[in-house]
Amino acid sequence: MRSLVNTSFGLADRIGNEGLKEFERKMKEFHTWASDKLEECGDSNKNKKRKYVPMTQEEYKGTVDRVFNTYTMH
């Protein structure tokens, strides 16, 4: 699955700005669908407070004052 996402991102990048915007739109659409599905199922992990969160559009519900993007920190 990761290779599919990476290939799709590469294709979008080759197309240019229009491709990147369409790829982002599709990813956001999936994210919304998955979040709604988890809410319907009463996913208990979604409401737990976390110290580390992915860079998404979901609201941060943790107790840490500052969240670092450790992927880009060296």
N, CA, C and O atoms as a GROMACS GRO file, in nm:
protein
  296
    1MET      N    1   0.082  -0.119   0.000
    1MET     CA    2   0.000   0.000   0.000
    1MET      C    3   0.087   0.126   0.000
    1MET      O    4   0.056   0.224  -0.068
    2ARG      N    5   0.196   0.122   0.077
    2ARG     CA    6   0.285   0.240   0.082
    2ARG      C    7   0.341   0.270  -0.056
    2ARG      O    8   0.356   0.387  -0.093
    3SER      N    9   0.374   0.166  -0.134
    3SER     CA   10   0.428   0.190  -0.268
    3SER      C   11   0.323   0.254  -0.358
    3SER      O   12   0.357   0.335  -0.444
    4LEU      N   13   0.196   0.218  -0.341
    4LEU     CA   14   0.089   0.279  -0.419
    4LEU      C   15   0.078   0.428  -0.387
    4LEU      O   16   0.064   0.511  -0.477
    5VAL      N   17   0.086   0.462  -0.259
    5VAL     CA   18   0.079   0.603  -0.219
    5VAL      C   19   0.201   0.678  -0.272
    5VAL      O   20   0.187   0.789  -0.325
    6ASN      N   21   0.320   0.620  -0.259
    6ASN     CA   22   0.441   0.685  -0.308
    6ASN      C   23   0.438   0.704  -0.459
    6ASN      O   24   0.477   0.810  -0.509
    7THR      N   25   0.392   0.602  -0.532
    7THR     CA   26   0.381   0.613  -0.677
    7THR      C   27   0.280   0.720  -0.716
    7THR      O   28   0.304   0.799  -0.807
    8SER      N   29   0.167   0.721  -0.648
    8SER     CA   30   0.065   0.822  -0.676
    8SER      C   31   0.117   0.962  -0.651
    8SER      O   32   0.090   1.054  -0.728
    9PHE      N   33   0.192   0.979  -0.542
    9PHE     CA   34   0.250   1.109  -0.512
    9PHE      C   35   0.351   1.148  -0.621
    9PHE      O   36   0.354   1.263  -0.664
   10GLY      N   37   0.431   1.052  -0.664
   10GLY     CA   38   0.528   1.080  -0.770
   10GLY      C   39   0.461   1.121  -0.900
   10GLY      O   40   0.507   1.214  -0.966
   11LEU      N   41   0.352   1.054  -0.936
   11LEU     CA   42   0.277   1.090  -1.056
   11LEU      C   43   0.217   1.229  -1.044
   11LEU      O   44   0.223   1.309  -1.137
   12ALA      N   45   0.160   1.258  -0.928
   12ALA     CA   46   0.102   1.390  -0.904
   12ALA      C   47   0.210   1.498  -0.916
   12ALA      O   48   0.185   1.605  -0.971
   13ASP      N   49   0.327   1.470  -0.864
   13ASP     CA   50   0.438   1.565  -0.869
   13ASP      C   51   0.481   1.589  -1.014
   13ASP      O   52   0.511   1.702  -1.052
   14ARG      N   53   0.483   1.483  -1.094
   14ARG     CA   54   0.521   1.496  -1.235
   14ARG      C   55   0.418   1.579  -1.312
   14ARG      O   56   0.455   1.653  -1.403
   15ILE      N   57   0.290   1.567  -1.277
   15ILE     CA   58   0.186   1.644  -1.345
   15ILE      C   59   0.199   1.791  -1.309
   15ILE      O   60   0.175   1.879  -1.392
   16GLY      N   61   0.238   1.817  -1.185
   16GLY     CA   62   0.255   1.956  -1.143
   16GLY      C   63   0.152   1.997  -1.040
   16GLY      O   64   0.096   1.913  -0.970
   17ASN      N   65   0.130   2.125  -1.033
   17ASN     CA   66   0.043   2.182  -0.930
   17ASN      C   67  -0.098   2.121  -0.934
   17ASN      O   68  -0.154   2.090  -0.829
   18GLU      N   69  -0.154   2.105  -1.052
   18GLU     CA   70  -0.288   2.048  -1.065
   18GLU      C   71  -0.292   1.904  -1.011
   18GLU      O   72  -0.387   1.866  -0.943
   19GLY      N   73  -0.188   1.827  -1.042
   19GLY     CA   74  -0.181   1.689  -0.993
   19GLY      C   75  -0.167   1.682  -0.842
   19GLY      O   76  -0.230   1.598  -0.778
   20LEU      N   77  -0.086   1.769  -0.786
   20LEU     CA   78  -0.067   1.772  -0.641
   20LEU      C   79  -0.195   1.812  -0.569
   20LEU      O   80  -0.229   1.755  -0.464
   21LYS      N   81  -0.266   1.909  -0.625
   21LYS     CA   82  -0.393   1.951  -0.563
   21LYS      C   83  -0.496   1.838  -0.568
   21LYS      O   84  -0.570   1.818  -0.472
   22GLU      N   85  -0.502   1.765  -0.680
   22GLU     CA   86  -0.597   1.655  -0.692
   22GLU      C   87  -0.560   1.541  -0.596
   22GLU      O   88  -0.648   1.482  -0.533
   23PHE      N   89  -0.430   1.512  -0.586
   23PHE     CA   90  -0.385   1.407  -0.493
   23PHE      C   91  -0.419   1.446  -0.350
   23PHE      O   92  -0.467   1.362  -0.273
   24GLU      N   93  -0.395   1.571  -0.313
   24GLU     CA   94  -0.428   1.619  -0.178
   24GLU      C   95  -0.578   1.609  -0.152
   24GLU      O   96  -0.621   1.568  -0.044
   25ARG      N   97  -0.659   1.645  -0.252
   25ARG     CA   98  -0.804   1.638  -0.238
   25ARG      C   99  -0.850   1.495  -0.213
   25ARG      O  100  -0.936   1.471  -0.128
   26LYS      N  101  -0.794   1.401  -0.287
   26LYS     CA  102  -0.830   1.260  -0.269
   26LYS      C  103  -0.787   1.208  -0.133
   26LYS      O  104  -0.860   1.132  -0.070
   27MET      N  105  -0.669   1.248  -0.087
   27MET     CA  106  -0.620   1.203   0.043
   27MET      C  107  -0.707   1.261   0.155
   27MET      O  108  -0.737   1.191   0.251
   28LYS      N  109  -0.747   1.386   0.143
   28LYS     CA  110  -0.834   1.448   0.243
   28LYS      C  111  -0.971   1.380   0.243
   28LYS      O  112  -1.033   1.362   0.348
   29GLU      N  113  -1.018   1.343   0.123
   29GLU     CA  114  -1.146   1.273   0.112
   29GLU      C  115  -1.140   1.139   0.184
   29GLU      O  116  -1.233   1.102   0.256
   30PHE      N  117  -1.030   1.066   0.167
   30PHE     CA  118  -1.014   0.939   0.237
   30PHE      C  119  -1.006   0.961   0.387
   30PHE      O  120  -1.067   0.887   0.464
   31HIS      N  121  -0.931   1.062   0.429
   31HIS     CA  122  -0.914   1.092   0.570
   31HIS      C  123  -1.049   1.120   0.636
   31HIS      O  124  -1.077   1.071   0.746
   32THR      N  125  -1.131   1.198   0.569
   32THR     CA  126  -1.265   1.229   0.620
   32THR      C  127  -1.349   1.103   0.631
   32THR      O  128  -1.416   1.079   0.732
   33TRP      N  129  -1.346   1.022   0.525
   33TRP     CA  130  -1.422   0.896   0.525
   33TRP      C  131  -1.378   0.805   0.639
   33TRP      O  132  -1.461   0.751   0.712
   34ALA      N  133  -1.246   0.788   0.656
   34ALA     CA  134  -1.193   0.700   0.760
   34ALA      C  135  -1.228   0.752   0.899
   34ALA      O  136  -1.264   0.674   0.987
   35SER      N  137  -1.216   0.882   0.920
   35SER     CA  138  -1.250   0.940   1.051
   35SER      C  139  -1.397   0.918   1.084
   35SER      O  140  -1.432   0.883   1.196
   36ASP      N  141  -1.482   0.940   0.984
   36ASP     CA  142  -1.626   0.918   1.005
   36ASP      C  143  -1.655   0.772   1.036
   36ASP      O  144  -1.737   0.742   1.123
   37LYS      N  145  -1.590   0.681   0.965
   37LYS     CA  146  -1.610   0.538   0.985
   37LYS      C  147  -1.568   0.497   1.127
   37LYS      O  148  -1.638   0.420   1.193
   38LEU      N  149  -1.454   0.549   1.174
   38LEU     CA  150  -1.407   0.517   1.308
   38LEU      C  151  -1.502   0.573   1.414
   38LEU      O  152  -1.526   0.509   1.517
   39GLU      N  153  -1.555   0.691   1.387
   39GLU     CA  154  -1.652   0.749   1.481
   39GLU      C  155  -1.778   0.664   1.490
   39GLU      O  156  -1.831   0.642   1.599
   40GLU      N  157  -1.825   0.615   1.375
   40GLU     CA  158  -1.943   0.528   1.372
   40GLU      C  159  -1.921   0.401   1.453
   40GLU      O  160  -2.011   0.353   1.521
   41CYS      N  161  -1.799   0.348   1.445
   41CYS     CA  162  -1.767   0.223   1.515
   41CYS      C  163  -1.737   0.246   1.663
   41CYS      O  164  -1.718   0.150   1.738
   42GLY      N  165  -1.731   0.371   1.704
   42GLY     CA  166  -1.700   0.401   1.844
   42GLY      C  167  -1.555   0.370   1.877
   42GLY      O  168  -1.525   0.319   1.985
   43ASP      N  169  -1.466   0.399   1.785
   43ASP     CA  170  -1.324   0.372   1.803
   43ASP      C  171  -1.273   0.445   1.927
   43ASP      O  172  -1.272   0.568   1.930
   44SER      N  173  -1.232   0.371   2.027
   44SER     CA  174  -1.188   0.432   2.153
   44SER      C  175  -1.052   0.499   2.141
   44SER      O  176  -1.023   0.590   2.218
   45ASN      N  177  -0.968   0.457   2.047
   45ASN     CA  178  -0.836   0.517   2.031
   45ASN      C  179  -0.845   0.660   1.981
   45ASN      O  180  -0.757   0.742   2.011
   46LYS      N  181  -0.948   0.692   1.905
   46LYS     CA  182  -0.962   0.825   1.848
   46LYS      C  183  -0.972   0.933   1.956
   46LYS      O  184  -0.928   1.046   1.935
   47ASN      N  185  -1.031   0.898   2.070
   47ASN     CA  186  -1.053   0.998   2.174
   47ASN      C  187  -0.948   0.996   2.285
   47ASN      O  188  -0.958   1.074   2.381
   48LYS      N  189  -0.849   0.910   2.274
   48LYS     CA  190  -0.743   0.907   2.377
   48LYS      C  191  -0.650   1.026   2.358
   48LYS      O  192  -0.627   1.070   2.245
   49LYS      N  193  -0.596   1.076   2.467
   49LYS     CA  194  -0.499   1.184   2.458
   49LYS      C  195  -0.364   1.124   2.422
   49LYS      O  196  -0.321   1.026   2.481
   50ARG      N  197  -0.299   1.185   2.324
   50ARG     CA  198  -0.172   1.132   2.274
   50ARG      C  199  -0.063   1.238   2.289
   50ARG      O  200  -0.088   1.358   2.280
   51LYS      N  201   0.059   1.189   2.312
   51LYS     CA  202   0.172   1.280   2.318
   51LYS      C  203   0.221   1.314   2.178
   51LYS      O  204   0.263   1.427   2.153
   52TYR      N  205   0.215   1.219   2.086
   52TYR     CA  206   0.262   1.240   1.950
   52TYR      C  207   0.144   1.221   1.855
   52TYR      O  208   0.069   1.124   1.866
   53VAL      N  209   0.127   1.314   1.763
   53VAL     CA  210   0.019   1.305   1.666
   53VAL      C  211   0.075   1.321   1.526
   53VAL      O  212   0.175   1.390   1.507
   54PRO      N  213   0.013   1.257   1.426
   54PRO     CA  214   0.058   1.278   1.288
   54PRO      C  215   0.019   1.417   1.241
   54PRO      O  216  -0.068   1.482   1.300
   55MET      N  217   0.083   1.463   1.136
   55MET     CA  218   0.052   1.595   1.082
   55MET      C  219  -0.074   1.582   0.996
   55MET      O  220  -0.066   1.555   0.876
   56THR      N  221  -0.189   1.600   1.058
   56THR     CA  222  -0.317   1.587   0.989
   56THR      C  223  -0.402   1.708   1.018
   56THR      O  224  -0.358   1.805   1.079
   57GLN      N  225  -0.525   1.700   0.974
   57GLN     CA  226  -0.618   1.809   0.998
   57GLN      C  227  -0.703   1.784   1.121
   57GLN      O  228  -0.790   1.865   1.154
   58GLU      N  229  -0.679   1.673   1.190
   58GLU     CA  230  -0.757   1.644   1.310
   58GLU      C  231  -0.717   1.739   1.423
   58GLU      O  232  -0.601   1.781   1.431
   59GLU      N  233  -0.811   1.770   1.507
   59GLU     CA  234  -0.785   1.856   1.622
   59GLU      C  235  -0.696   1.784   1.722
   59GLU      O  236  -0.718   1.666   1.751
   60TYR      N  237  -0.595   1.853   1.775
   60TYR     CA  238  -0.505   1.794   1.874
   60TYR      C  239  -0.576   1.789   2.008
   60TYR      O  240  -0.629   1.889   2.054
   61LYS      N  241  -0.576   1.671   2.071
   61LYS     CA  242  -0.646   1.654   2.197
   61LYS      C  243  -0.552   1.616   2.311
   61LYS      O  244  -0.598   1.573   2.417
   62GLY      N  245  -0.423   1.630   2.291
   62GLY     CA  246  -0.327   1.589   2.392
   62GLY      C  247  -0.303   1.693   2.499
   62GLY      O  248  -0.364   1.800   2.498
   63THR      N  249  -0.213   1.660   2.590
   63THR     CA  250  -0.183   1.750   2.700
   63THR      C  251  -0.050   1.822   2.683
   63THR      O  252  -0.018   1.910   2.763
   64VAL      N  253   0.027   1.787   2.582
   64VAL     CA  254   0.157   1.849   2.560
   64VAL      C  255   0.136   1.987   2.499
   64VAL      O  256   0.054   2.003   2.409
   65ASP      N  257   0.211   2.087   2.548
   65ASP     CA  258   0.194   2.224   2.500
   65ASP      C  259   0.246   2.243   2.358
   65ASP      O  260   0.189   2.322   2.282
   66ARG      N  261   0.352   2.172   2.321
   66ARG     CA  262   0.411   2.191   2.190
   66ARG      C  263   0.434   2.056   2.126
   66ARG      O  264   0.484   1.963   2.190
   67VAL      N  265   0.398   2.044   1.998
   67VAL     CA  266   0.416   1.920   1.924
   67VAL      C  267   0.523   1.942   1.820
   67VAL      O  268   0.513   2.035   1.741
   68PHE      N  269   0.626   1.858   1.819
   68PHE     CA  270   0.735   1.871   1.725
   68PHE      C  271   0.717   1.773   1.609
   68PHE      O  272   0.672   1.660   1.629
   69ASN      N  273   0.752   1.816   1.489
   69ASN     CA  274   0.756   1.728   1.374
   69ASN      C  275   0.896   1.668   1.371
   69ASN      O  276   0.987   1.726   1.313
   70THR      N  277   0.912   1.552   1.434
   70THR     CA  278   1.045   1.493   1.452
   70THR      C  279   1.105   1.443   1.320
   70THR      O  280   1.226   1.418   1.312
   71TYR      N  281   1.023   1.426   1.216
   71TYR     CA  282   1.075   1.378   1.089
   71TYR      C  283   1.175   1.477   1.030
   71TYR      O  284   1.275   1.436   0.971
   72THR      N  285   1.149   1.608   1.046
   72THR     CA  286   1.237   1.708   0.986
   72THR      C  287   1.341   1.762   1.084
   72THR      O  288   1.424   1.844   1.046
   73MET      N  289   1.337   1.719   1.209
   73MET     CA  290   1.431   1.770   1.309
   73MET      C  291   1.555   1.681   1.313
   73MET      O  292   1.546   1.559   1.327
   74HIS      N  293   1.671   1.743   1.300
   74HIS     CA  294   1.798   1.668   1.305
   74HIS      C  295   1.889   1.725   1.409
   74HIS      O  296   2.000   1.675   1.428
   0.00000   0.00000   0.00000
